[in-house]
Amino acid sequence: MPRIADHEERRRQIADAVCELISQHGLDTVTVARTAAVAGMSVGLVQHYFRTKDEMLLHAFHEVSARIRERVEARIRAGAEHRQPISGVLAEAMLEYIPLDEVRRTEFRVSRAFAGRGLDAPALAEVDAEAARQLRKEVMRAVHNGKECGEVEADLDPWPAAVRLTAVMEGLAMQVYREPAGASGVAVSELVAPVLAAELAAVFTGECRQYGKQTGTAAPPGDD
């Protein structure tokens, strides 16, 4: 019997090729023909899945977002298993969005290329904006969970706290990307963890009451 094509695998290969082109040569080098060459496919096969550059870029953006999300969810599960405070789990989750190694650097570049393309493509801009809204929503939920377990003061508003925390995270990500080694003084990458810890400490000022019990764990980020 003929082999059935694995369509999801081919779409993933195309996304990987787009990411490789952006990472090594920039967004302007991404074309259907070059993507096909890097992916080891024919132009016709790539066009079977994606007709335009924007369609390929959108798919690559979703692939990158999904990979980051998988790592974040793994950190959340590990945090719950080891009974970490929400602030600690959130700190580790936020690190997945900061380009501290080659994998995250490539992901960051793809995300920023997508956002830049969105300046002239409203449909792409809305996808980028929705991704940012979802991230703030998840951080806000983590702060809300912190209020319920005692890590966050009961009268603190989760919304401005989430805006502040994501703004700091995104700012650190951009600074690390621009200057990975640091031009002078301490490298920005070495300041990421302490800066995030200081910002989180200003929000998560208490200790989770659930850790004083024999059973149960603090609700991690993303759980209600």
Backbone as a chain_set.jsonl record, in Angstrom:
{"seq": "MPRIADHEERRRQIADAVCELISQHGLDTVTVARTAAVAGMSVGLVQHYFRTKDEMLLHAFHEVSARIRERVEARIRAGAEHRQPISGVLAEAMLEYIPLDEVRRTEFRVSRAFAGRGLDAPALAEVDAEAARQLRKEVMRAVHNGKECGEVEADLDPWPAAVRLTAVMEGLAMQVYREPAGASGVAVSELVAPVLAAELAAVFTGECRQYGKQTGTAAPPGDD", "coords": {"N": [[0.849, -1.206, 0.0], [0.465, 2.302, -0.701], [2.431, 4.803, 0.955], [0.982, 6.84, 3.387], [0.868, 10.299, 3.388], [2.238, 12.293, 5.94], [0.689, 14.872, 6.938], [0.783, 16.811, 8.993], [3.407, 16.583, 9.845], [4.77, 17.47, 7.577], [3.899, 20.114, 7.496], [5.051, 20.984, 9.84], [7.758, 20.723, 9.15], [7.958, 22.677, 7.184], [7.439, 24.955, 8.716], [9.691, 24.851, 10.373], [11.661, 25.328, 8.47], [11.05, 27.953, 7.687], [11.573, 29.251, 10.124], [14.304, 28.751, 10.333], [15.331, 30.184, 8.127], [14.588, 32.826, 8.834], [16.004, 33.104, 11.225], [18.696, 32.85, 10.424], [19.053, 34.537, 8.206], [17.152, 36.552, 8.105], [13.852, 38.078, 7.786], [13.287, 39.034, 5.206], [14.418, 37.236, 3.459], [12.776, 35.094, 3.303], [10.983, 33.174, 1.188], [8.641, 31.352, -0.84], [10.02, 29.619, -2.536], [12.673, 29.513, -1.436], [12.044, 28.543, 1.086], [11.032, 26.037, 0.426], [13.372, 24.846, -0.556], [15.03, 24.733, 1.735], [13.453, 23.124, 3.356], [13.553, 20.81, 1.945], [11.723, 20.131, -0.017], [9.479, 20.229, -2.855], [8.585, 23.227, -4.639], [5.934, 23.239, -5.411], [4.804, 21.458, -3.569], [5.099, 22.817, -1.12], [3.469, 25.014, -1.687], [1.08, 23.712, -1.787], [0.365, 23.523, 0.836], [0.721, 26.11, 1.872], [-0.024, 29.154, 0.476], [1.084, 31.693, 0.391], [3.682, 33.931, 1.58], [2.92, 35.185, 3.968], [1.077, 33.348, 5.004], [2.76, 31.187, 5.549], [4.404, 32.383, 7.456], [2.568, 32.951, 9.472], [1.873, 30.358, 10.234], [4.375, 29.455, 11.159], [4.69, 31.158, 13.331], [2.595, 30.275, 14.988], [3.525, 27.694, 15.473], [5.914, 28.179, 16.886], [4.836, 29.496, 19.123], [3.336, 27.409, 20.211], [5.333, 25.603, 20.932], [6.709, 27.025, 22.911], [4.646, 27.22, 24.741], [4.29, 24.522, 25.423], [6.649, 24.036, 26.866], [6.294, 25.815, 28.959], [4.0, 24.75, 30.177], [5.067, 22.324, 31.023], [6.829, 23.214, 32.977], [4.984, 24.253, 34.779], [3.611, 21.95, 35.569], [5.725, 20.562, 36.802], [6.283, 22.357, 38.848], [3.933, 22.238, 40.391], [4.05, 19.585, 41.159], [6.331, 19.551, 42.767], [5.579, 21.261, 44.713], [6.063, 24.039, 44.552], [6.072, 27.572, 45.228], [3.673, 29.827, 43.72], [4.846, 32.143, 42.69], [7.472, 31.301, 42.171], [7.086, 29.34, 40.2], [5.961, 30.919, 38.226], [8.079, 32.636, 37.657], [9.923, 30.858, 36.454], [8.399, 30.057, 34.265], [8.188, 32.464, 32.841], [10.784, 32.803, 31.985], [10.94, 31.225, 29.75], [10.175, 32.778, 27.652], [12.215, 34.463, 27.14], [15.13, 35.198, 25.308], [17.487, 33.343, 26.055], [19.054, 31.306, 25.141], [20.062, 29.545, 22.126], [17.806, 28.296, 20.991], [15.585, 29.66, 22.14], [16.296, 32.172, 21.285], [16.013, 32.033, 18.513], [13.241, 31.548, 18.415], [12.317, 33.947, 19.515], [13.158, 35.775, 17.582], [11.642, 34.976, 15.38], [9.076, 35.532, 16.37], [9.231, 38.324, 16.663], [9.693, 39.06, 14.035], [7.275, 38.317, 12.944], [5.59, 40.089, 14.298], [6.557, 42.485, 13.255], [5.901, 42.194, 10.554], [3.211, 42.35, 10.845], [2.722, 45.058, 11.029], [2.031, 46.014, 8.58], [0.011, 44.364, 7.896], [-3.03, 43.917, 8.896], [-4.473, 41.606, 9.735], [-2.495, 39.824, 10.596], [-1.413, 41.39, 12.606], [-3.475, 41.393, 14.464], [-3.456, 38.741, 15.322], [-0.983, 38.679, 16.62], [-1.503, 40.564, 18.635], [-3.538, 39.263, 20.019], [-2.148, 37.074, 21.041], [-0.513, 38.384, 22.874], [-2.466, 39.366, 24.601], [-3.48, 36.966, 25.638], [-1.26, 36.042, 27.04], [-0.993, 38.023, 29.045], [-3.421, 37.54, 30.311], [-3.013, 34.979, 31.374], [-0.95, 35.462, 33.192], [-2.292, 37.217, 34.854], [-4.195, 35.459, 35.88], [-2.537, 33.806, 37.364], [-1.716, 35.596, 39.342], [-4.193, 36.072, 40.534], [-4.716, 33.48, 41.533], [-2.695, 33.445, 43.368], [-3.653, 35.286, 45.216], [-5.751, 33.828, 46.278], [-4.478, 31.77, 47.646], [-2.841, 33.04, 49.435], [-0.386, 34.152, 48.774], [-0.461, 36.59, 47.573], [-1.539, 39.876, 48.347], [-4.867, 40.457, 49.439], [-6.251, 42.704, 48.473], [-5.012, 43.465, 46.16], [-4.99, 44.403, 42.753], [-5.217, 42.225, 40.097], [-4.972, 42.829, 37.338], [-3.413, 45.32, 36.628], [-1.06, 44.392, 37.785], [-0.417, 42.192, 36.198], [-0.022, 43.446, 33.725], [2.218, 44.974, 34.327], [4.147, 42.965, 35.0], [4.346, 41.441, 32.615], [5.233, 43.435, 30.919], [7.766, 43.995, 31.953], [8.977, 41.498, 31.528], [8.866, 41.313, 28.689], [10.403, 43.528, 28.021], [12.903, 42.822, 29.097], [13.402, 40.601, 27.492], [13.752, 41.791, 24.953], [16.022, 43.374, 25.451], [17.956, 41.439, 26.072], [18.033, 40.098, 23.639], [18.993, 42.081, 21.911], [21.504, 42.61, 22.965], [23.172, 40.195, 23.711], [25.597, 39.418, 24.959], [26.377, 41.61, 26.361], [27.562, 44.849, 26.337], [29.016, 46.357, 28.111], [29.962, 46.243, 31.549], [27.85, 44.185, 33.664], [26.42, 41.476, 31.942], [23.251, 41.658, 30.307], [21.779, 39.31, 30.271], [22.552, 38.055, 32.611], [21.261, 39.493, 34.476], [18.62, 38.964, 34.268], [17.232, 36.941, 35.836], [17.467, 37.959, 38.586], [16.15, 40.461, 38.25], [13.558, 39.726, 37.428], [12.858, 38.286, 39.723], [12.805, 40.319, 41.657], [10.698, 41.931, 40.711], [8.555, 40.13, 40.837], [8.543, 39.643, 43.557], [7.518, 41.987, 44.51], [4.88, 41.729, 43.996], [4.032, 39.153, 44.794], [3.89, 38.844, 47.885], [3.445, 37.312, 50.121], [3.083, 34.06, 51.75], [2.07, 30.848, 50.607], [-0.828, 29.52, 51.965], [-1.635, 26.909, 51.641], [0.604, 25.325, 51.702], [1.059, 24.717, 54.249], [-0.465, 22.604, 54.853], [-1.116, 19.042, 54.916], [-1.94, 17.862, 52.575], [-2.598, 18.714, 49.144], [-1.751, 21.352, 46.854], [-0.318, 24.492, 45.891], [-2.197, 26.42, 43.606], [-1.063, 26.443, 40.344], [0.248, 28.807, 37.838], [-2.188, 29.585, 35.4], [-4.151, 27.836, 36.187], [-7.456, 27.66, 37.485]], "CA": [[0.0, 0.0, 0.0], [1.271, 3.525, -0.711], [2.601, 5.478, 2.238], [0.104, 7.995, 3.582], [1.643, 11.478, 3.759], [1.984, 12.862, 7.261], [0.516, 16.292, 6.636], [1.242, 17.639, 10.118], [4.872, 16.565, 9.824], [5.219, 18.358, 6.495], [3.654, 21.494, 7.921], [6.077, 21.295, 10.836], [9.015, 20.907, 8.433], [7.897, 23.987, 6.536], [7.597, 25.948, 9.787], [11.101, 24.817, 10.774], [12.432, 25.97, 7.41], [10.814, 29.396, 7.819], [12.305, 29.697, 11.312], [15.743, 28.719, 10.021], [15.631, 31.304, 7.237], [14.494, 34.07, 9.597], [17.076, 33.133, 12.212], [20.019, 32.98, 9.816], [19.177, 35.544, 7.157], [16.158, 37.612, 8.23], [12.531, 37.862, 7.206], [13.241, 39.351, 3.78], [14.896, 36.11, 2.649], [11.76, 34.044, 3.282], [10.113, 33.051, 0.02], [8.161, 29.973, -0.992], [11.085, 28.835, -3.17], [13.752, 29.266, -0.477], [11.505, 27.678, 2.131], [10.976, 24.691, -0.133], [14.739, 24.326, -0.638], [15.489, 24.414, 3.086], [12.633, 22.024, 3.863], [13.778, 19.622, 1.132], [10.475, 19.827, -0.719], [9.256, 20.977, -4.082], [7.804, 24.457, -4.468], [4.527, 22.879, -5.527], [4.336, 20.827, -2.326], [4.946, 23.882, -0.134], [2.29, 25.792, -2.053], [-0.104, 22.905, -1.475], [0.01, 23.812, 2.228], [0.723, 27.558, 2.114], [0.033, 29.849, -0.807], [1.808, 32.957, 0.471], [4.666, 34.127, 2.647], [2.214, 35.492, 5.218], [0.506, 32.11, 5.518], [3.868, 30.422, 6.135], [4.846, 33.089, 8.654], [1.537, 32.742, 10.486], [2.012, 28.993, 10.732], [5.61, 29.389, 11.945], [4.418, 31.846, 14.593], [1.795, 29.371, 15.816], [4.39, 26.585, 15.878], [6.797, 28.695, 17.932], [4.008, 29.741, 20.312], [2.971, 26.112, 20.78], [6.52, 25.016, 21.568], [6.927, 27.744, 24.161], [3.569, 26.845, 25.651], [4.568, 23.173, 25.919], [7.676, 24.127, 27.901], [5.683, 26.489, 30.105], [3.119, 23.794, 30.851], [5.914, 21.358, 31.704], [7.316, 23.871, 34.199], [3.856, 24.358, 35.692], [3.387, 20.616, 36.139], [6.821, 20.265, 37.725], [6.118, 23.216, 40.02], [2.861, 21.692, 41.219], [4.514, 18.316, 41.722], [7.317, 19.835, 43.806], [4.958, 22.185, 45.659], [6.71, 25.343, 44.491], [5.144, 28.708, 45.283], [3.257, 30.315, 42.409], [5.829, 33.113, 42.201], [8.605, 30.568, 41.625], [6.665, 28.715, 38.949], [5.769, 31.989, 37.251], [9.413, 33.099, 37.259], [10.479, 29.89, 35.513], [7.603, 30.111, 33.045], [8.527, 33.685, 32.115], [12.097, 32.636, 31.365], [10.788, 30.564, 28.452], [9.926, 33.8, 26.64], [13.391, 35.327, 27.057], [16.101, 34.503, 24.453], [18.707, 33.068, 26.804], [19.838, 30.312, 24.416], [19.828, 29.63, 20.68], [16.425, 27.922, 20.688], [14.697, 30.775, 22.482], [16.668, 33.325, 20.46], [15.337, 31.83, 17.232], [11.805, 31.749, 18.639], [12.075, 35.374, 19.712], [13.32, 36.464, 16.299], [10.459, 34.659, 14.566], [7.941, 36.273, 16.929], [9.384, 39.747, 16.35], [9.496, 39.197, 12.589], [5.835, 38.234, 12.746], [5.013, 41.351, 14.756], [6.929, 43.512, 12.289], [5.084, 41.991, 9.35], [1.862, 42.773, 11.19], [2.566, 46.509, 10.883], [1.406, 46.258, 7.273], [-1.002, 43.335, 7.658], [-3.898, 43.95, 10.083], [-4.866, 40.27, 10.184], [-1.371, 39.306, 11.36], [-1.291, 42.222, 13.804], [-4.478, 40.956, 15.436], [-2.97, 37.478, 15.893], [0.072, 39.048, 17.565], [-2.136, 41.225, 19.768], [-4.271, 38.254, 20.778], [-1.148, 36.305, 21.781], [-0.121, 39.215, 24.008], [-3.602, 39.391, 25.538], [-3.545, 35.678, 26.313], [-0.165, 35.987, 27.998], [-1.378, 38.848, 30.204], [-4.518, 36.852, 30.994], [-2.458, 33.876, 32.147], [-0.239, 36.031, 34.339], [-3.323, 37.741, 35.749], [-4.787, 34.315, 36.565], [-1.567, 33.371, 38.366], [-1.81, 36.545, 40.464], [-5.47, 35.778, 41.196], [-4.517, 32.27, 42.324], [-1.862, 33.827, 44.507], [-4.535, 35.913, 46.208], [-6.56, 32.796, 46.929], [-3.696, 30.925, 48.552], [-2.159, 33.859, 50.426], [0.889, 34.708, 48.307], [-0.705, 37.959, 47.12], [-2.478, 40.595, 49.199], [-6.252, 40.295, 48.99], [-6.773, 43.898, 47.803], [-4.211, 43.804, 44.982], [-5.683, 44.224, 41.478], [-4.376, 41.389, 39.231], [-4.786, 43.348, 35.982], [-2.202, 46.12, 36.482], [0.101, 43.574, 38.137], [-0.09, 41.391, 35.016], [0.53, 44.364, 32.723], [3.573, 45.325, 34.78], [5.035, 41.809, 34.925], [4.603, 41.1, 31.214], [6.031, 44.511, 30.338], [9.142, 43.763, 32.384], [9.457, 40.31, 30.832], [9.08, 41.633, 27.28], [11.535, 44.45, 27.953], [14.122, 42.042, 29.309], [13.613, 39.773, 26.299], [14.298, 42.622, 23.894], [17.384, 43.787, 25.804], [18.834, 40.272, 25.932], [18.192, 39.819, 22.21], [19.829, 43.114, 21.294], [22.855, 42.629, 23.531], [23.248, 38.937, 24.454], [26.81, 39.304, 25.772], [26.577, 42.806, 27.171], [28.654, 45.67, 25.812], [29.832, 46.831, 29.233], [29.405, 45.863, 32.84], [27.244, 42.862, 33.755], [25.568, 41.156, 30.795], [21.823, 41.727, 30.597], [21.294, 37.957, 30.538], [22.835, 37.72, 34.004], [20.363, 40.284, 35.318], [17.232, 38.562, 34.033], [16.648, 36.246, 36.996], [17.249, 38.84, 39.725], [15.152, 41.494, 37.947], [12.25, 39.084, 37.518], [12.598, 37.946, 41.129], [12.453, 41.546, 42.362], [9.365, 42.345, 40.283], [7.586, 39.177, 41.378], [8.497, 39.818, 45.014], [6.687, 43.148, 44.807], [3.493, 41.295, 43.824], [3.822, 37.971, 45.641], [4.524, 39.277, 49.133], [3.141, 36.402, 51.222], [3.356, 32.637, 51.574], [0.852, 30.101, 50.328], [-1.366, 28.817, 53.136], [-1.809, 25.486, 51.355], [1.813, 24.559, 51.969], [1.055, 24.325, 55.657], [-1.327, 21.437, 54.984], [-0.509, 17.774, 54.55], [-2.314, 17.554, 51.203], [-2.919, 19.864, 48.302], [-0.65, 22.185, 46.393], [-0.73, 25.81, 45.427], [-2.64, 26.424, 42.209], [-0.036, 27.042, 39.505], [-0.241, 29.73, 36.829], [-3.006, 28.995, 34.363], [-5.241, 27.047, 36.764], [-8.424, 28.436, 38.242]], "C": [[0.879, 1.248, 0.0], [1.312, 4.171, 0.66], [1.704, 6.711, 2.3], [0.935, 9.174, 4.073], [1.233, 11.984, 5.134], [1.905, 14.384, 7.096], [1.016, 17.195, 7.764], [2.755, 17.699, 10.165], [5.401, 17.481, 8.729], [5.011, 19.824, 6.858], [4.69, 21.923, 8.966], [7.424, 21.542, 10.17], [9.061, 22.266, 7.739], [8.082, 25.095, 7.575], [9.048, 26.009, 10.241], [11.974, 25.525, 9.738], [12.27, 27.489, 7.467], [11.607, 29.952, 8.995], [13.801, 29.75, 11.047], [16.132, 29.895, 9.132], [15.609, 32.632, 7.991], [15.67, 34.196, 10.544], [18.425, 33.438, 11.591], [20.15, 34.167, 8.884], [18.15, 36.674, 7.23], [14.883, 37.332, 7.459], [12.5, 38.082, 5.702], [13.681, 38.182, 2.899], [13.852, 34.994, 2.537], [10.913, 34.179, 2.024], [9.645, 31.608, -0.033], [9.275, 29.102, -1.554], [12.204, 28.511, -2.189], [13.282, 28.359, 0.655], [11.452, 26.238, 1.659], [12.367, 24.064, -0.174], [15.244, 23.899, 0.733], [14.739, 23.22, 3.654], [12.856, 20.731, 3.096], [12.533, 19.164, 0.406], [10.431, 20.581, -2.04], [8.455, 22.236, -3.767], [6.312, 24.14, -4.512], [3.975, 22.265, -4.249], [4.15, 21.878, -1.234], [3.69, 24.693, -0.43], [0.995, 25.021, -1.844], [-0.591, 23.214, -0.066], [-0.123, 25.32, 2.494], [0.909, 28.291, 0.79], [0.931, 31.071, -0.774], [2.814, 32.945, 1.611], [3.968, 34.385, 3.977], [1.585, 34.242, 5.834], [1.592, 31.248, 6.167], [4.323, 31.057, 7.441], [3.849, 32.9, 9.788], [1.664, 31.342, 11.088], [3.267, 28.853, 11.598], [5.411, 30.044, 13.303], [3.614, 30.951, 15.531], [2.628, 28.19, 16.305], [5.308, 27.013, 17.023], [6.019, 28.911, 19.231], [3.645, 28.431, 21.0], [4.151, 25.474, 21.495], [6.822, 25.702, 22.905], [5.892, 27.314, 25.186], [3.794, 25.451, 26.235], [5.61, 23.217, 27.034], [7.126, 24.788, 29.16], [4.809, 25.513, 30.884], [3.909, 22.723, 31.586], [6.46, 21.939, 33.001], [6.198, 23.985, 35.241], [3.588, 23.008, 36.365], [4.469, 20.261, 37.152], [6.706, 21.101, 38.997], [5.052, 22.705, 40.962], [3.317, 20.414, 41.908], [5.47, 18.533, 42.886], [6.852, 20.895, 44.792], [5.7, 23.52, 45.727], [5.673, 26.444, 44.677], [4.823, 29.196, 43.88], [4.278, 31.284, 41.838], [7.032, 32.418, 41.581], [8.281, 29.917, 40.299], [6.525, 29.778, 37.855], [7.111, 32.521, 36.756], [10.022, 32.159, 36.233], [9.717, 29.898, 34.19], [7.973, 31.331, 32.2], [9.877, 33.583, 31.419], [12.002, 31.981, 29.995], [10.561, 31.561, 27.324], [11.145, 34.7, 26.411], [14.508, 34.583, 26.328], [17.46, 34.275, 25.105], [19.548, 31.955, 26.192], [19.439, 30.376, 22.938], [18.395, 29.273, 20.302], [15.482, 29.087, 20.954], [15.03, 32.029, 21.674], [16.006, 33.234, 19.087], [13.846, 32.084, 17.36], [11.477, 33.225, 18.793], [12.165, 36.125, 18.392], [12.131, 36.208, 15.38], [9.253, 35.456, 15.044], [8.023, 37.754, 16.584], [9.237, 39.998, 14.848], [8.008, 39.182, 12.265], [5.173, 39.545, 13.147], [5.335, 42.485, 13.784], [6.12, 43.405, 11.008], [3.656, 42.478, 9.586], [1.633, 44.27, 11.078], [1.869, 46.857, 9.573], [0.327, 45.233, 6.937], [-1.891, 43.238, 8.893], [-4.286, 42.579, 10.612], [-3.758, 39.645, 11.029], [-1.19, 40.087, 12.658], [-2.277, 41.778, 14.872], [-4.074, 39.64, 16.088], [-1.896, 37.763, 16.943], [-0.524, 39.692, 18.814], [-2.886, 40.226, 20.648], [-3.316, 37.383, 21.59], [-0.694, 37.072, 23.018], [-1.234, 39.272, 25.056], [-3.69, 38.091, 26.319], [-2.446, 35.541, 27.351], [-0.49, 36.81, 29.245], [-2.481, 38.17, 31.014], [-3.99, 35.723, 31.867], [-1.692, 34.377, 33.369], [-1.237, 36.582, 35.347], [-3.974, 36.606, 36.537], [-3.847, 33.793, 37.658], [-1.605, 34.286, 39.59], [-3.097, 36.311, 41.247], [-5.362, 34.525, 42.058], [-3.652, 32.54, 43.547], [-2.663, 34.504, 45.61], [-5.312, 34.862, 46.991], [-5.755, 31.972, 47.925], [-2.876, 31.716, 49.555], [-0.831, 34.431, 49.996], [0.763, 36.169, 47.903], [-1.737, 38.603, 48.036], [-3.88, 40.589, 48.596], [-6.761, 41.499, 48.201], [-5.974, 44.288, 46.559], [-4.997, 43.478, 43.706], [-4.792, 43.419, 40.527], [-4.067, 42.0, 37.868], [-3.552, 44.236, 35.846], [-0.939, 45.35, 36.852], [0.544, 42.744, 36.936], [0.517, 42.252, 33.916], [1.978, 44.696, 33.064], [4.534, 44.153, 34.583], [5.346, 41.425, 33.48], [5.429, 42.175, 30.52], [7.503, 44.344, 30.706], [9.74, 42.574, 31.637], [9.775, 40.614, 29.369], [10.255, 42.594, 27.106], [12.859, 43.74, 28.153], [14.441, 41.195, 28.083], [14.245, 40.589, 25.183], [15.737, 43.04, 24.196], [18.369, 42.635, 25.67], [19.08, 39.972, 24.457], [19.149, 40.816, 21.559], [21.286, 42.979, 21.716], [23.075, 41.361, 24.357], [24.462, 38.824, 25.374], [27.016, 40.497, 26.69], [27.774, 43.592, 26.674], [29.58, 46.147, 26.926], [29.157, 46.407, 30.528], [28.855, 44.445, 32.823], [26.322, 42.636, 32.562], [24.105, 41.187, 31.209], [21.279, 40.352, 30.961], [21.507, 37.538, 31.988], [21.917, 38.466, 34.964], [18.916, 39.839, 35.215], [16.6, 37.955, 35.272], [16.45, 37.169, 38.19], [16.218, 39.949, 39.484], [13.749, 40.911, 38.03], [11.887, 38.765, 38.958], [12.161, 39.175, 41.917], [11.043, 42.008, 41.997], [8.29, 41.417, 40.848], [7.445, 39.331, 42.885], [7.633, 40.999, 45.413], [5.202, 42.814, 44.702], [3.163, 40.142, 44.767], [4.553, 38.196, 46.964], [4.31, 38.325, 50.299], [3.565, 34.975, 50.931], [2.041, 31.894, 51.4], [0.405, 29.308, 51.559], [-1.466, 27.315, 52.901], [-0.567, 24.671, 51.663], [1.939, 24.179, 53.439], [0.216, 23.103, 55.904], [-0.584, 20.172, 54.548], [-0.816, 17.401, 53.111], [-2.615, 18.835, 50.452], [-1.678, 20.646, 47.948], [-1.199, 23.525, 45.97], [-1.15, 25.716, 43.972], [-1.599, 27.114, 41.357], [-0.618, 28.037, 38.53], [-1.064, 28.992, 35.79], [-4.134, 28.155, 34.885], [-6.175, 27.976, 37.516], [-8.535, 27.858, 39.652]], "O": [[1.933, 1.254, 0.636], [0.353, 4.096, 1.428], [1.678, 7.52, 1.372], [1.636, 9.055, 5.078], [0.048, 12.09, 5.45], [2.919, 15.08, 7.114], [1.614, 18.238, 7.5], [3.33, 18.739, 10.487], [6.382, 18.194, 8.94], [5.854, 20.671, 6.56], [5.144, 23.067, 8.976], [8.155, 22.452, 10.561], [10.103, 22.921, 7.72], [8.803, 26.063, 7.332], [9.582, 27.094, 10.47], [12.913, 26.237, 10.092], [13.244, 28.226, 7.314], [12.241, 31.001, 8.88], [14.485, 30.677, 11.481], [17.159, 30.533, 9.365], [16.498, 33.466, 7.816], [16.269, 35.265, 10.659], [19.215, 34.196, 12.155], [21.229, 34.749, 8.77], [18.263, 37.654, 6.493], [14.842, 36.459, 6.592], [11.768, 37.392, 4.992], [13.348, 38.145, 1.715], [14.029, 34.055, 1.761], [10.218, 35.176, 1.828], [10.192, 30.744, 0.652], [9.463, 27.971, -1.106], [12.643, 27.364, -2.11], [14.034, 27.507, 1.127], [11.79, 25.321, 2.408], [12.525, 22.884, 0.139], [15.822, 22.821, 0.875], [15.324, 22.394, 4.356], [12.41, 19.668, 3.529], [12.306, 17.967, 0.23], [11.252, 21.462, -2.298], [7.743, 22.303, -2.765], [5.526, 24.701, -3.749], [2.826, 22.511, -3.88], [3.161, 21.842, -0.501], [2.933, 25.022, 0.484], [-0.074, 25.622, -1.738], [-1.79, 23.178, 0.21], [-0.989, 25.743, 3.26], [1.887, 28.066, 0.076], [1.488, 31.452, -1.803], [2.797, 32.072, 2.48], [4.387, 33.856, 5.007], [1.564, 34.098, 7.056], [1.363, 30.648, 7.218], [4.596, 30.358, 8.417], [4.243, 32.71, 10.938], [1.572, 31.169, 12.303], [3.23, 28.21, 12.647], [5.906, 29.545, 14.313], [3.909, 30.871, 16.723], [2.45, 27.735, 17.435], [5.458, 26.292, 18.009], [6.49, 28.55, 20.31], [3.645, 28.351, 22.228], [3.982, 24.868, 22.553], [7.145, 25.047, 23.895], [6.214, 27.072, 26.349], [3.518, 25.222, 27.413], [5.474, 22.516, 28.037], [7.443, 24.383, 30.278], [4.875, 25.458, 32.112], [3.49, 22.259, 32.646], [6.545, 21.24, 34.011], [6.44, 23.833, 36.439], [3.367, 22.937, 37.574], [4.179, 19.728, 38.223], [6.994, 20.618, 40.092], [5.225, 22.728, 42.181], [3.018, 20.182, 43.08], [5.433, 17.798, 43.872], [7.637, 21.375, 45.611], [5.936, 24.061, 46.807], [4.51, 26.261, 44.316], [5.612, 29.0, 42.955], [4.554, 31.259, 40.639], [7.563, 32.886, 40.573], [9.095, 29.933, 39.376], [6.92, 29.561, 36.709], [7.264, 32.822, 35.572], [10.583, 32.617, 35.237], [10.315, 29.763, 33.122], [8.061, 31.234, 30.976], [10.09, 34.207, 30.38], [12.89, 32.163, 29.162], [10.738, 31.217, 26.155], [11.1, 35.601, 25.573], [14.814, 33.445, 26.687], [18.449, 34.921, 24.76], [20.647, 31.683, 26.674], [18.579, 31.169, 22.554], [17.826, 29.878, 19.394], [14.678, 29.455, 20.097], [14.154, 32.851, 21.407], [15.502, 34.227, 18.563], [13.25, 32.754, 16.516], [10.473, 33.701, 18.263], [11.35, 37.005, 18.113], [11.669, 37.113, 14.686], [8.496, 35.994, 14.235], [7.013, 38.374, 16.252], [8.714, 41.034, 14.439], [7.539, 39.94, 11.417], [4.307, 40.056, 12.437], [4.492, 43.342, 13.521], [5.704, 44.416, 10.444], [2.981, 42.949, 8.671], [0.488, 44.72, 11.034], [1.193, 47.882, 9.476], [-0.209, 45.231, 5.829], [-1.539, 42.544, 9.846], [-4.417, 42.405, 11.823], [-4.032, 39.013, 12.05], [-0.851, 39.51, 13.692], [-1.951, 41.784, 16.059], [-4.321, 39.438, 17.277], [-1.897, 37.166, 18.019], [-0.095, 39.395, 19.929], [-2.869, 40.334, 21.874], [-3.64, 36.994, 22.712], [-0.51, 36.486, 24.084], [-0.966, 39.232, 26.257], [-3.944, 38.103, 27.524], [-2.672, 34.984, 28.426], [-0.286, 36.349, 30.368], [-2.479, 38.218, 32.244], [-4.47, 35.529, 32.984], [-1.776, 33.79, 34.448], [-1.052, 36.433, 36.555], [-4.273, 36.762, 37.721], [-4.291, 33.393, 38.734], [-1.537, 33.821, 40.728], [-3.095, 36.347, 42.477], [-5.855, 34.502, 43.185], [-3.845, 31.952, 44.611], [-2.386, 34.316, 46.794], [-5.507, 34.983, 48.201], [-6.293, 31.525, 48.939], [-2.269, 31.124, 50.447], [-0.193, 35.138, 50.776], [1.751, 36.904, 47.889], [-2.696, 37.953, 48.453], [-4.045, 40.704, 47.382], [-7.623, 41.337, 47.338], [-6.233, 45.334, 45.966], [-5.595, 42.408, 43.596], [-3.707, 43.884, 40.178], [-3.013, 41.723, 37.296], [-2.698, 43.938, 35.012], [0.132, 45.615, 36.306], [1.741, 42.606, 36.683], [1.464, 41.834, 33.25], [2.849, 44.698, 32.195], [5.627, 44.339, 34.049], [6.493, 41.117, 33.157], [6.231, 41.873, 29.637], [8.383, 44.53, 29.865], [10.876, 42.638, 31.168], [10.827, 40.22, 28.865], [11.014, 42.479, 26.144], [13.831, 44.026, 27.454], [15.599, 41.08, 27.681], [15.181, 40.123, 24.533], [16.578, 43.059, 23.298], [19.493, 42.829, 25.207], [20.196, 39.632, 24.066], [20.006, 40.44, 20.76], [22.193, 43.208, 20.916], [23.158, 41.438, 25.583], [24.382, 38.214, 26.44], [27.743, 40.41, 27.679], [28.881, 43.059, 26.597], [30.781, 46.32, 26.715], [27.939, 46.236, 30.588], [29.328, 43.599, 32.064], [25.532, 43.512, 32.212], [23.757, 40.793, 32.322], [20.429, 40.225, 31.842], [20.728, 36.754, 32.531], [21.812, 38.103, 36.136], [18.072, 40.287, 35.992], [15.542, 38.406, 35.713], [15.364, 37.175, 38.769], [15.495, 40.334, 40.403], [12.854, 41.513, 38.623], [10.742, 38.95, 39.371], [11.257, 39.093, 42.747], [10.28, 42.427, 42.868], [7.237, 41.878, 41.288], [6.352, 39.17, 43.43], [7.079, 41.028, 46.512], [4.362, 43.526, 45.252], [2.139, 40.158, 45.45], [5.7, 37.781, 47.128], [4.919, 38.498, 51.355], [4.311, 34.714, 49.987], [1.023, 32.272, 51.98], [1.173, 28.525, 52.118], [-1.393, 26.531, 53.847], [-0.656, 23.46, 51.865], [2.823, 23.411, 53.82], [0.169, 22.598, 57.025], [0.453, 20.245, 53.889], [-0.031, 16.691, 52.482], [-2.852, 19.889, 51.041], [-0.676, 20.605, 48.662], [-2.395, 23.674, 45.721], [-0.521, 25.004, 43.189], [-1.273, 28.273, 41.617], [-1.838, 28.123, 38.389], [-0.691, 27.906, 35.349], [-5.015, 27.778, 34.112], [-5.739, 28.961, 38.112], [-9.304, 28.365, 40.468]]}, "num_chains": 1, "name": "protein.A"}
